[in-house]
């Protein structure tokens, strides 16, 4: 009986992927129809230029704490990656150089700012040197980036080792697996980047296998994801990490990878759910399924990126998702102030814990600080600008 069910599920996934591929021809024809003729000052090239330049002119991000950070933290990694990819696809002269030079001190005078890759939030740092290598073939960046990707699947070390680390490795998973949806950007991003830089399929295969485990464990019947298995709340940016992670992974995952149909199935299911929850203004909210929650910009940017990528790649119907993606992009622009800082960004947030955070999880998520210029929100703007120009 189990074999029959598994067979039917596998066939269904393959058929779903086949139908998606068949419809992609039509989707590709109209993909760019919704991503042109922008109002003055709201085109991805204009906005991306200003947000990238603002990042270049800013010191290393320390989550609004005084002084420099102890090491480069993941919101800066995500923004740096977005700025580098935007510089590449936009073709704007003299933009990539400062982004690359920003990294140079990490090889000499600021080596202390390179994080120790003993946790998903620190391991994602490897995506930046790998992107620099992809763009300018600096061998130092390849060596450093591969070190981060390889240690994620190597022997457990450091201060963040989980009790089940050995069992996770025995299953072919990273010992950094913790079943938070945030992980599905942090883990898959560095592995996908290592694959893009080297062509070694081991990296992308790892990421795909990991993604399937998270999909099977965390995706709910409505297509969305709890923050963690025991945290029954659809936190906007948490789901945003999953949406962006699946988009980045599928963009590079070979068509013949055996896990691709399952990941595409989860992606399409999530995109359909998100379409239902986008508000009339084009935004998504701090708690996705709570219309009274405040519109939140980082999650909106991440979901917009997933829609744009899906339409551009032909996974999503252009006439259905193209208008929604455009609406989301245009909805985000007014949240940028004259300094190109985006407003209404949820602060970095741990998963809700009733033992320490009180009995009301909804209140916990809705009470999170609403930051200005937080790189959690700046990064998705750059991802969207890149995807729109790609």
C-alpha positions in Angstrom: 0.0 0.0 0.0 2.8 2.4 0.8 4.5 1.7 -2.5 1.3 2.4 -4.4 0.8 5.7 -2.6 4.4 6.7 -3.1 4.2 5.8 -6.8 1.0 7.8 -7.3 2.5 10.8 -5.5 5.6 10.6 -7.7 3.6 10.3 -10.9 1.5 13.2 -9.8 4.5 15.4 -9.1 6.0 14.5 -12.5 2.7 15.3 -14.3 2.5 18.6 -12.4 6.0 19.5 -13.5 5.2 18.5 -17.1 2.1 20.6 -17.2 4.1 23.5 -15.8 6.7 23.1 -18.5 4.1 22.8 -21.2 2.5 26.1 -20.1 5.8 27.8 -19.8 6.0 28.6 -23.5 3.0 30.8 -23.3 4.2 32.3 -20.0 7.5 33.2 -21.5 5.9 35.1 -24.4 4.1 37.4 -22.0 6.6 37.3 -19.1 8.0 40.8 -19.7 4.7 42.5 -20.6 4.1 43.3 -17.0 7.6 44.3 -16.2 8.1 47.3 -18.5 6.8 50.9 -18.8 7.4 51.8 -15.2 6.4 55.2 -13.8 9.2 57.7 -13.5 11.5 56.9 -10.7 10.0 53.5 -10.0 11.9 51.3 -12.6 14.0 48.5 -11.2 17.1 50.0 -12.7 16.6 53.4 -11.0 15.5 52.0 -7.6 18.2 49.3 -7.7 20.9 51.9 -8.4 20.0 54.0 -5.4 19.5 51.2 -3.0 22.9 49.7 -4.1 24.7 53.0 -3.8 23.2 53.4 -0.3 24.5 50.0 0.7 28.0 50.9 -0.7 28.0 54.1 1.3 26.9 52.4 4.6 29.1 50.8 7.2 28.8 47.1 8.1 25.4 46.4 9.5 25.0 45.8 13.2 21.2 45.6 13.6 21.1 49.2 15.0 23.5 48.4 17.9 26.3 50.9 18.5 29.7 50.2 16.9 30.7 47.7 14.2 29.4 44.1 14.3 31.5 41.3 15.7 31.3 39.7 12.3 29.3 40.1 9.0 25.7 39.1 9.8 23.3 37.5 7.4 21.1 40.6 6.6 24.2 42.2 5.2 25.2 39.1 3.3 21.7 39.0 1.7 21.9 42.7 0.7 25.5 42.3 -0.6 24.5 39.4 -2.7 21.6 41.3 -4.1 23.7 44.4 -4.8 26.3 42.3 -6.7 23.7 40.5 -8.8 22.0 43.9 -9.5 25.3 45.4 -10.6 25.9 42.5 -13.0 22.5 42.5 -14.7 22.0 46.2 -14.8 25.3 46.9 -16.5 25.6 50.2 -14.7 29.3 51.2 -14.9 31.4 51.6 -11.8 28.9 49.9 -9.5 30.5 46.4 -9.1 34.0 47.7 -8.2 33.0 49.3 -4.9 31.1 46.1 -3.9 34.1 44.0 -4.6 36.5 46.3 -2.9 34.2 46.3 0.2 35.2 42.6 0.5 39.0 43.0 0.1 39.7 43.9 3.8 38.1 40.6 4.9 41.3 39.0 3.4 43.7 41.1 5.4 42.9 43.9 7.9 39.4 42.7 8.8 39.6 38.9 8.9 37.9 39.1 12.3 34.7 40.0 10.5 34.5 36.7 8.7 32.0 34.6 10.6 32.6 31.1 11.8 30.4 28.8 9.7 29.0 26.8 12.6 25.3 27.9 12.1 23.0 28.4 9.2 22.9 32.2 9.8 26.7 32.4 9.6 27.3 29.8 6.8 25.3 31.8 4.3 28.1 34.3 4.3 29.8 32.1 1.7 27.3 33.2 -0.9 29.1 36.6 -1.2 32.6 35.5 -2.0 31.2 32.9 -4.4 29.2 35.6 -6.2 32.4 37.7 -6.5 34.2 34.7 -7.9 31.4 34.1 -10.4 31.7 37.6 -11.6 35.5 38.2 -11.5 37.2 34.7 -11.0 39.1 35.7 -7.9 40.5 32.4 -6.7 40.6 33.6 -3.1 36.9 34.0 -3.1 36.3 30.6 -4.5 38.4 29.0 -1.8 36.7 30.9 0.9 33.2 30.3 -0.4 33.7 26.6 -0.9 35.0 26.3 2.7 31.7 27.6 4.0 29.7 25.3 1.7 31.8 22.3 2.5 31.8 22.8 6.3 28.1 22.9 6.3 28.1 19.2 5.3 31.3 18.3 7.1 32.1 17.3 10.7 30.0 19.2 13.3 32.0 21.9 15.2 31.6 25.1 17.1 29.2 26.2 19.8 25.9 25.5 17.9 26.0 21.7 17.5 22.6 20.2 17.7 22.0 17.0 19.8 20.9 15.1 16.6 23.8 16.4 14.5 25.3 12.9 13.9 21.9 11.4 13.0 21.3 14.3 10.5 24.6 13.6 8.8 23.8 9.9 8.6 20.7 10.9 6.6 22.7 13.0 4.1 21.5 16.3 5.6 23.6 19.1 7.0 24.3 18.9 10.7 23.0 22.5 10.8 19.4 21.3 10.1 17.0 22.8 12.7 13.7 22.9 10.9 13.1 26.6 10.9 11.8 27.9 7.6 14.5 30.6 7.6 17.0 27.8 6.9 15.7 27.2 3.4 17.3 30.4 2.3 20.4 30.2 4.5 21.3 26.6 3.6 20.2 26.4 0.0 21.7 29.8 -0.9 25.3 28.9 -0.1 25.0 25.5 -1.7 23.4 26.8 -4.8 26.1 29.4 -5.1 28.8 26.8 -4.7 27.2 24.8 -7.6 27.0 27.9 -9.8 30.7 28.7 -9.1 32.0 25.2 -9.6 29.5 23.2 -11.6 29.8 20.4 -9.0 26.4 18.8 -8.8 27.0 17.6 -5.2 26.3 21.1 -3.9 22.9 21.5 -5.6 21.9 17.9 -4.9 22.5 18.5 -1.2 20.4 21.6 -1.2 17.5 19.9 -3.1 17.5 16.9 -0.7 17.4 19.3 2.3 14.6 21.3 0.7 12.4 18.2 0.3 12.8 17.3 3.9 11.7 20.8 5.0 8.8 20.8 2.6 7.6 17.4 3.9 7.9 18.6 7.5 6.7 22.2 7.4 4.4 22.9 4.5 0.7 23.0 5.6 -2.3 22.0 3.5 -3.0 25.7 2.7 0.5 25.9 1.0 2.1 28.1 3.7 4.6 27.3 6.4 4.7 27.5 10.2 7.8 29.3 11.5 8.8 26.0 13.0 6.9 22.7 13.5 5.7 23.6 17.0 5.0 27.3 16.2 1.6 27.5 14.5 1.9 31.0 13.0 2.5 32.1 9.4 5.1 34.7 10.0 5.6 36.8 6.9 9.3 37.0 6.5 9.7 33.4 7.7 7.6 32.3 4.7 9.5 34.8 2.6 12.8 33.0 3.3 11.2 29.8 2.0 9.7 31.5 -1.1 13.0 33.1 -2.0 15.0 30.0 -1.2 12.8 27.8 -3.4 13.1 30.3 -6.2 16.8 30.5 -6.0 17.2 26.8 -5.8 14.8 26.0 -8.7 16.5 28.6 -10.9 19.7 26.5 -10.9 18.4 23.0 -10.1 19.0 20.8 -13.2 15.8 19.6 -14.9 16.8 15.9 -14.4 17.3 16.2 -10.6 15.0 13.6 -9.0 13.9 16.1 -6.3 12.9 18.8 -8.7 9.3 17.7 -9.2 8.7 17.6 -5.4 10.2 21.1 -4.9 8.3 22.5 -7.9 5.1 21.1 -6.4 5.8 22.8 -3.1 6.7 26.0 -4.8 3.5 26.1 -6.9 1.4 25.3 -4.0 2.9 28.1 -2.0 2.6 30.7 -4.8 -1.1 29.9 -5.2 -1.6 30.4 -1.5 0.3 33.7 -1.5 -1.8 35.0 -4.4 -4.9 34.7 -2.2 -3.4 36.7 0.7 -1.9 39.7 -1.2 -3.9 42.7 -0.1 -5.6 45.2 -2.4 -2.6 47.5 -2.3 -0.2 44.8 -3.3 1.3 44.1 0.1 1.5 41.1 2.4 1.2 41.3 6.1 3.3 40.6 9.2 1.1 37.5 9.8 0.1 36.4 6.3 -3.4 35.1 7.1 -4.2 38.0 9.5 -5.8 40.9 7.6 -5.5 43.1 10.7 -1.7 42.6 10.9 0.4 45.4 9.5 1.7 45.4 5.9 5.3 44.3 6.1 7.9 45.2 3.5 10.6 42.4 3.8 8.1 39.6 3.3 6.4 41.6 0.4 9.7 42.0 -1.3 10.6 38.3 -0.9 7.2 37.1 -2.2 7.4 39.6 -5.1 10.9 38.1 -5.9 9.4 34.6 -6.0 6.6 35.7 -8.3 8.9 37.6 -10.6 11.3 34.7 -10.9 8.4 32.3 -11.5 7.0 34.4 -14.3 10.4 35.0 -15.9 11.3 31.3 -15.7 7.9 30.2 -17.0 6.9 28.3 -13.9 4.0 30.6 -13.2 1.3 31.8 -15.6 2.3 35.3 -16.6 -1.3 36.7 -16.9 -2.1 35.5 -13.3 1.1 36.3 -11.5 2.6 39.1 -13.6 0.1 41.7 -12.5 0.5 40.6 -8.8 4.3 40.8 -9.0 4.1 44.3 -10.6 1.6 45.5 -8.1 3.9 44.3 -5.2 6.9 46.0 -6.7 5.1 49.3 -7.1 3.6 49.0 -3.6 7.1 48.7 -2.1 8.5 51.9 -3.6 6.5 54.4 -1.5 8.0 52.7 1.6 11.5 54.0 0.5 12.4 57.4 1.9 14.6 60.1 0.5 17.7 58.2 1.9 16.6 55.0 0.2 15.9 53.4 3.5 12.8 51.1 3.4 10.2 51.4 6.3 8.0 48.8 8.0 10.6 46.1 8.2 10.1 43.5 10.9 13.0 43.3 13.2 15.1 40.0 13.3 12.9 37.6 15.2 13.3 34.2 16.9 10.5 31.7 16.7 7.8 32.3 19.2 8.2 30.4 22.5 5.2 30.5 24.9 7.6 29.8 27.9 9.4 33.1 27.4 7.2 35.1 25.1 3.8 34.9 26.8 0.6 32.9 26.0 -0.4 34.9 22.9 1.7 34.1 19.8 -0.3 36.4 17.6 0.5 39.3 19.9 4.2 38.3 20.0 4.6 38.6 16.2 2.5 41.7 15.9 4.5 43.5 18.6 7.8 43.1 16.7 9.6 46.3 16.0 9.0 48.0 12.7 12.4 49.1 11.6 13.6 51.6 9.0 16.6 50.8 6.8 16.9 47.3 8.2 18.9 45.2 5.7 16.3 42.4 6.1 14.1 44.8 3.9 16.8 46.4 1.7 17.9 43.0 0.4 14.6 41.9 -1.2 14.4 45.2 -3.0 17.7 44.4 -4.7 16.6 40.8 -5.4 13.5 42.1 -7.1 15.4 44.6 -9.1 17.8 41.9 -10.3 15.0 39.5 -11.2 13.0 42.2 -13.1 16.1 43.0 -15.2 17.4 39.4 -15.5 
